[in-house]
Amino acid sequence: MNEQKGSKVILITGGAGFIGSHLAEALIHQNERIVIVDSINNYYDPRRKEENLAFIRQKANVVICQQDITDYDAMEDIVRKNRVTHIVHLAARAGVRASINNPQVYVDDNIIGTLVILELCRKHDIKHLIVASSSSIYGTNTKVPFSETDIVENIISPYGVTKRACELYSYCYHRLYGFPITCLRFFTVYGPRGRPDMMVYKFTKAILESTPIQVFGEGTTQRDYTFVTDIVEGIIAALNTPMKFEIINLGNSSPVELRRIITILEELLGKKAIQEHHPLPPGDVSVTYADISKAQRLLGYKPKIKIGEGLARFVAWYHQQEASK
């Protein structure tokens, strides 16, 4: 049974980030009470996260805490003082390629941080936990589309391994302590406020500045690009539909080749890209493709934004934020 709006206090970890800030705004518009926790670290320019919070800070039903989620005592204090009932755990060290260069940071932030959240849920009667997972878990699986029932033994990045570990810990905690947990596997989320290390952002910036873009795998790699508002709708549907334990794909179920993305961006920006071609780097996969039938069945999930419209929205936002500098 869906829970009534306003009956929850929702803690969003990573709430100043790309997906987190969009989720926070959507929940504010639904008059939910939220608590945002974000370390606002220097993985990328912290000013971007401050900009993400600009609208949110104006609202009365929001508490914002700058805090590292791996600090259990501080996190417990936040949960207790704000009487948190639900948690959406988005905070994580992101990036497949960066995880290959510095895997220890990913263990600390992703696995240890998730264990802190699980312990808080166990000790403070949290009604429902949403854990952000990733399509990286499917690794080099060749069966497409990727289904939640697939065996996932082919993970090829430390980032993907940490996300799978978080799923396994979540399942263990559910079985031992009984509270509901839903793990959502996100597929290549893009849109306004996207991180500057993400491909769509990097390519847009490079094309406008007439600097080369690095094209891996001859541009034939495919990703299941999913617009951020579709992901947010899926998160909210999961939040309002507590189940015992589920792992659910959230994607667009429509893979797009990299060279198609480049063509669309060239058309939107009115400039040709300068391309440098390179072999596919370690950790990258040739395709991601979500089977979203489970999300459709359990959550009524239905992604709406096609790639052309999504990229147009991103480019409009990019021009706007550049003009405001």
C-alpha positions in Angstrom: 0.0 0.0 0.0 1.3 3.4 -0.9 2.1 5.8 2.0 0.5 9.2 2.3 2.5 12.3 1.4 3.6 14.3 4.4 3.8 11.3 6.7 7.5 10.8 6.2 10.8 12.5 7.0 13.0 11.5 4.1 16.8 11.6 4.4 18.6 12.0 1.0 22.3 11.2 1.1 24.1 12.9 -1.7 21.3 15.3 -1.9 23.4 18.2 -3.3 24.5 16.1 -6.2 23.2 15.6 -9.7 20.4 13.1 -9.1 20.0 14.0 -5.4 19.2 17.7 -6.0 16.6 16.8 -8.7 15.0 14.3 -6.3 15.0 16.9 -3.5 13.2 19.4 -5.6 10.6 16.9 -6.7 9.9 15.9 -3.1 9.7 19.5 -2.1 7.0 20.1 -4.7 5.1 17.2 -3.3 5.3 18.9 0.2 7.5 16.1 1.7 9.8 16.9 4.6 13.4 16.1 3.7 16.8 16.1 5.2 19.8 16.4 2.8 23.2 15.1 3.8 26.1 15.7 1.5 29.9 16.0 2.2 30.2 18.5 -0.7 33.7 17.1 -1.4 36.1 18.2 -4.1 35.5 15.3 -6.5 34.4 18.1 -8.8 34.0 21.9 -8.1 32.0 22.1 -4.8 30.5 25.4 -6.1 28.4 23.3 -8.5 26.7 21.5 -5.5 26.1 24.8 -3.8 24.4 26.0 -7.0 22.3 22.8 -7.0 21.1 23.7 -3.5 20.2 27.3 -4.3 16.5 26.6 -4.8 16.3 24.0 -2.0 17.7 26.3 0.7 14.8 28.6 0.3 12.3 26.0 1.5 11.0 25.7 5.0 10.5 21.9 5.1 14.2 21.1 4.3 17.2 20.6 6.6 20.6 20.6 4.9 23.7 19.1 6.6 27.2 19.1 5.2 28.5 15.7 6.5 30.5 12.7 5.5 28.2 9.7 5.7 31.0 7.4 6.9 30.9 9.2 10.3 28.4 7.0 12.1 28.0 9.2 15.2 27.4 12.4 13.3 24.9 10.6 11.0 23.1 9.0 13.9 22.7 12.5 15.4 21.1 13.7 12.2 18.7 10.8 12.0 17.7 11.1 15.7 17.3 14.9 15.8 15.2 15.0 12.6 13.2 11.9 13.3 14.0 10.4 9.9 11.6 7.7 8.8 12.8 6.9 5.2 16.2 7.1 3.6 17.2 7.4 -0.1 20.9 6.6 -0.2 22.4 8.2 -3.3 25.8 9.3 -1.9 28.7 7.5 -3.5 32.0 7.9 -5.2 31.0 7.8 -8.9 32.9 7.0 -12.1 34.1 3.7 -13.6 37.4 4.9 -14.9 38.3 6.9 -11.8 37.7 3.8 -9.7 40.4 1.9 -11.6 43.0 4.6 -10.5 41.9 4.8 -6.9 39.9 1.8 -5.8 40.4 2.3 -2.1 38.4 5.6 -2.1 35.5 3.7 -3.6 35.6 1.1 -0.9 35.6 3.8 1.8 32.9 6.0 0.4 30.6 3.4 -1.2 30.8 0.2 1.0 31.6 1.8 4.4 29.2 4.6 3.8 26.4 2.1 2.9 27.2 0.0 6.0 26.7 3.2 8.1 23.3 3.7 6.5 22.3 0.1 7.0 23.3 0.3 10.7 21.2 3.4 11.1 18.2 1.7 9.5 18.6 -1.2 11.9 18.9 0.8 15.0 16.4 3.6 14.3 13.4 1.7 12.8 13.7 3.3 9.4 10.6 2.3 7.5 12.1 2.0 4.0 15.6 2.3 2.5 16.3 3.0 -1.1 19.8 2.2 -2.2 21.2 3.6 -5.5 23.0 0.8 -7.5 24.3 0.8 -11.0 24.2 -0.9 -14.4 28.0 -1.3 -14.0 27.1 -4.4 -12.0 26.2 -6.3 -15.2 29.8 -5.8 -16.5 30.5 -7.8 -19.7 27.3 -9.7 -19.7 26.4 -10.5 -23.3 22.7 -11.3 -22.8 20.7 -8.2 -23.5 18.6 -6.6 -22.3 20.0 -6.9 -18.8 17.6 -8.4 -16.3 17.6 -8.4 -12.5 17.7 -12.2 -12.6 21.0 -12.3 -14.6 24.1 -13.8 -12.9 26.5 -10.9 -12.4 29.9 -12.4 -12.2 31.6 -10.4 -14.9 32.0 -7.0 -13.2 35.1 -5.3 -14.6 35.5 -2.1 -12.5 36.1 -1.5 -8.8 33.1 0.9 -8.9 30.8 -1.9 -10.1 32.2 -4.2 -7.5 31.4 -1.7 -4.7 27.9 -1.3 -6.0 27.3 -5.0 -6.0 28.8 -5.3 -2.5 26.2 -2.7 -1.4 23.4 -4.8 -2.8 24.7 -7.9 -1.1 25.0 -6.1 2.3 21.5 -4.7 1.8 20.1 -8.2 1.2 21.9 -9.5 4.3 20.5 -6.7 6.5 17.0 -7.2 5.2 17.2 -11.0 5.9 18.6 -10.5 9.4 16.7 -7.4 10.6 13.6 -7.4 8.4 13.3 -3.7 7.3 12.3 -3.1 3.6 15.1 -2.3 1.2 14.9 -1.5 -2.5 18.1 -1.4 -4.6 17.7 0.6 -7.9 20.1 -0.1 -10.7 20.5 3.2 -12.6 21.4 3.2 -16.3 23.6 6.1 -17.6 21.7 9.0 -16.1 22.1 12.4 -17.9 20.5 15.8 -17.9 20.8 19.3 -16.4 23.3 19.5 -13.5 25.1 16.5 -14.7 28.6 16.1 -13.3 31.4 17.7 -15.4 33.2 14.4 -15.7 30.2 12.8 -17.5 30.4 12.2 -21.2 27.5 14.5 -22.3 28.9 17.4 -20.3 32.5 16.9 -21.5 31.4 16.5 -25.1 29.2 19.6 -25.0 32.0 21.7 -23.5 34.6 20.4 -25.9 32.5 21.0 -29.0 31.7 24.5 -28.0 35.3 25.3 -27.2 36.6 23.6 -30.4 38.7 21.1 -28.5 39.0 17.4 -29.3 36.7 14.8 -27.8 37.9 11.3 -27.1 35.8 8.7 -28.9 36.3 5.2 -27.5 35.5 2.0 -29.4 35.0 3.7 -32.8 31.8 5.3 -31.4 29.9 2.1 -31.6 29.5 1.5 -27.9 25.9 1.8 -26.7 24.5 3.1 -23.5 20.9 3.1 -22.1 20.8 6.8 -21.6 18.1 7.7 -19.0 17.0 11.3 -18.4 17.3 12.4 -14.8 13.6 13.2 -14.3 12.6 9.7 -15.4 15.1 8.3 -12.8 13.6 10.6 -10.1 10.1 9.4 -10.9 11.3 5.9 -10.5 12.9 6.6 -7.1 9.8 8.3 -5.8 7.6 5.4 -7.0 9.9 3.0 -5.1 9.9 5.2 -2.0 6.2 5.2 -1.9 5.9 1.4 -2.6 7.7 -0.4 0.3 8.5 -4.0 -0.5 10.4 -6.6 1.4 13.6 -6.7 -0.7 13.9 -6.0 -4.4 16.5 -5.1 -7.0 15.0 -3.1 -9.8 16.5 -1.7 -13.1 15.7 1.9 -13.8 16.7 2.7 -17.4 15.3 3.9 -20.7 15.4 0.4 -22.3 16.6 2.0 -25.6 20.4 1.9 -26.1 22.0 4.6 -28.2 25.3 4.5 -30.0 28.0 7.0 -29.0 28.3 8.3 -32.5 24.6 9.1 -32.5 25.0 11.1 -29.3 27.8 13.1 -31.0 25.7 13.8 -34.1 22.7 15.0 -32.0 25.0 17.3 -30.0 26.6 18.7 -33.2 23.1 19.5 -34.5 22.1 21.2 -31.2 25.3 23.1 -30.8 25.7 24.1 -34.5 29.3 22.9 -34.6 31.2 19.8 -35.6 33.1 17.8 -33.1 36.9 17.4 -33.4 37.2 13.6 -32.8 40.2 11.6 -31.5 39.6 7.9 -31.6 40.9 5.5 -29.0 40.5 1.8 -28.0 37.9 1.0 -25.4 39.7 1.6 -22.0 39.8 -0.9 -19.2 36.6 -1.1 -17.2 34.3 0.1 -20.0 31.7 -2.2 -21.5 30.4 -2.2 -25.1 26.7 -2.0 -24.3 24.2 -1.3 -21.4 20.6 -2.1 -22.0 17.9 -2.3 -19.2 15.0 -4.8 -19.1 12.6 -2.5 -17.2 9.6 -4.9 -17.1 10.0 -5.4 -13.4 10.0 -1.6 -12.8 6.9 -1.3 -15.0 5.1 -4.1 -13.1 6.0 -3.1 -9.5 6.4 0.7 -9.8 4.3 1.7 -12.8 7.6 3.0 -14.2 7.5 4.5 -17.7 10.4 6.6 -18.9 9.1 9.5 -21.0 12.1 11.5 -22.3 13.7 10.4 -25.6 17.4 11.0 -26.3 16.8 14.0 -28.6 14.6 15.9 -26.2 16.9 15.0 -23.2 20.0 16.3 -24.9 18.2 19.5 -26.0 17.2 20.1 -22.4 20.8 19.5 -21.3 22.2 21.9 -23.9 19.7 24.6 -22.9 20.8 24.2 -19.3 24.5 24.2 -20.2 24.1 27.5 -22.1 22.1 29.0 -19.2 24.7 28.1 -16.6 27.6 29.3 -18.8 25.8 32.7 -19.4 25.3 33.1 -15.6 29.1 32.9 -14.9 
